[in-house]
Structure formats: C-alpha cells, structure tokens
Amino acid sequence: MSRANAEESFRKEKLTKLRFYVQDMVGGESPTVWKVAQSNLTDILPSAFGLVSVLDNLVTSGPKLDSGEMGRIQGIIGLSDFHEKALVMLVNLVFTQGRYNGSTLSILGRNSLDAELREVPIVGGTGAFRMARGYAITSTYAVDEAHTHGVIQYDVTLKLGSLYYITMEKFSTIMLILVSFLACTPMSRAIAEEGLGKEKLTRLRFYVQDMVGDESPTVWKVAQSNITGILPSAFGLVSVLDNLVTSGPEMESVEVGRIQGIIGLSDFHEKALVMLVNLVFTKGEYNGSTLSILGRNSLDADVREAPIVGGTGNGTWLCYYEHSCSR
C-alpha cells in the first residue's frame, strides 16, 4: 500500500498470529546475553534484583538451534523484583529473513521467569508491522543441563492498524525528525476518557542536537559489557541522554523541547540502538506534552523507522511511527 493511500484511507485492522523460538544463550562459549550493570543487592538476593543485561538472541522458526533463522531479539532487560526473578523487558524483534525481512516488533513489559506461561505486551512495530498492537505468550520450551542455553517459545497475536510514521535524517550530529501520527481531537478530558474524539493526522518536523562529546555532551555512558570495547558495533554500551530539540538544523534555532531517555547498542554485528526515549515539548502550542518512542535505530542505515508508542497532553491518544535518515 502506498504512503499516499495510507494517509488518505487508513487500512482496516486485521489479526495476525506468529510462532517462533528464541535461542537464549546466557553462558557457554558464545553467549548472546551480556551483563552490563548490577546493584549492590544483586549478589545478595535470590531474585538477583538490579542485574541489567543487553541481549542479541537468535530467533528461529523451530525449537532447534539449526532451525531456519527468522530474526534477532535485541534490547535491554533487567531483574526488577525483590522477591522473584521477574524481568522488565525493553526489546525489539527484528526480522532478518522471509516475508517480514526488515520489519520490527517492539516489546515493553514484565516477564516473570518462574511462571509457566508469561504474557508481555507488544506496543509497536515498523515495516509490515507499523501500528501493530498485541501480546506474546511466552513459555520455556527447553533448557540444557548446564542452564546456559534456553529455548523460549513465543506465540504472538497482533492487530495491524493504520499507517503513520516518523522520519529521521542525520546531518553531522544533528538528527532531523519527521513525525506523522494519528491523534484524537481533544474535545474535553472528560469526553476523551469516555470515548475518543475524532481522529486527525498531524505532522511535525524538528531537529535533535546530538552532543556525544566536546565540552558540553548531552549523551552520557552509564554502563557497558565486557565486549563493548572489542566489537566494532560497541555492543552493550548503554547511555542516558538529554538532547536539545530545535525547530531548525542550526544550534541557535528556536527550542522545541528535549529528547530524554535511555539508549543501548544491542546488535553484535552493526551499530543499532534500542531506544526508550521521550520527547518533551518545552515551547509552543505543544508545551508540556510528550511523545514516547520505543524501537530499534540502525545507525548505519540511510532511512530508519521507529514506533511512537504513546504521548501525554496533546499527544494523549496517539498512534504513529517514525522514519529516520542518515546522509
């Protein structure tokens, strides 16, 4: 479906179901899950509270390691329960083969590792899964005797809705962001809570001043893995950022807001970020409103797309996606 057609007539939602298997290599000769940080309690509590890891797990069509590759699950996970082993998951499934090649699904949720069946939300997607919403039921299919290789079965149910996007183009350290999203016209908060107002398509363009060095950096490293300094992809590097957002590419352009959040390099082979960031508007008609972005950003690609998964204020009822470009 062309972008022009998508903008004029939103496609009818449809239900899609997928099954795949995640090869979770937490040890052995070739681990795909690497610790990047921990708390002072991690080694004391049975729940390993505070352990944070970055992963790049193989996803296969069948439970065997030599089954056909479907993609990779990449992102950041953390054990965040004092009393049981329960993960907070910030991960993206990137499809690398087949009909969905290049598309992604974004997962943000809680995963209680001791439960037989676990449910996690799918909050967005890109490519074939733009505007996807749904859930995954996960279960442990098998674990080897050494407990270094687990096979996790994922049964995914998705609703695919209309098409909306953000585009990012990189000029030196400046990121151009083009945003298109579907928002409900806010009649009043009380009415909005009972039933969404009329939807409308909104487009925004702004520039992110990405200061990764020099005298006043706005991106700061907070953790890394043991192989971050070895791999060209800098896998495992986790940073926190608070970047200025402007109306034009020049640093002295009018301030629009700030992009703030956590990013992590989570691909063994290329520089690709998992992003959990918020754009907070500090000036203009959207002052005080926010947009939330969760997705994968392949830094070497000319055009990148990431889902916007929510918003507040004028962005309370939002559905959209993002594109980004590098030159």
Helices and strands as residue ranges (DSSP letters): H 3-8, E 14-25, E 33-37, E 52-60, E 69-79, E 86-95, G 98-100, E 104-112, E 118-126, G 127-129, E 133-143, E 149-160, E 166-171, E 174-184, H 189-194, E 199-209, E 219-223, E 238-246, E 255-265, E 272-281, G 284-286, E 290-298, E 303-312, G 313-315, E 318-326
